[in-house]
Amino acid sequence: MYYVISGSGTVTVNGIDYVLEPGSTFYVPGDAEHGVRNHTSNKDFRSLYVFPTSSFEDIVYRWSDEKTEAQR
């Protein structure tokens, strides 16, 4: 779960974009591909996030491979 402290941006969760502003909260389901983009280059996008686990070692990050077959 994320909470937006300052700045504005967009979070993409499983291919769907959501606009973020200060005070916004959003939830990313487990194993969902996601990313956050800052809307403005002159103001930092700051957020706070928490995980539903008691240990950071339980968190598994998965990265998508954005290369196309032609680039491999």
Secondary structure as GFF3:
##gff-version 3
##sequence-region A 1 72
A	DSSP	beta_strand	2	6	.	.	.	ID=ss1
A	DSSP	beta_strand	9	13	.	.	.	ID=ss2
A	DSSP	beta_strand	16	20	.	.	.	ID=ss3
A	DSSP	beta_strand	25	26	.	.	.	ID=ss4
A	DSSP	beta_strand	34	38	.	.	.	ID=ss5
A	DSSP	beta_strand	46	49	.	.	.	ID=ss6
A	DSSP	three_ten_helix	56	58	.	.	.	ID=ss7
A	DSSP	three_ten_helix	69	71	.	.	.	ID=ss8
###
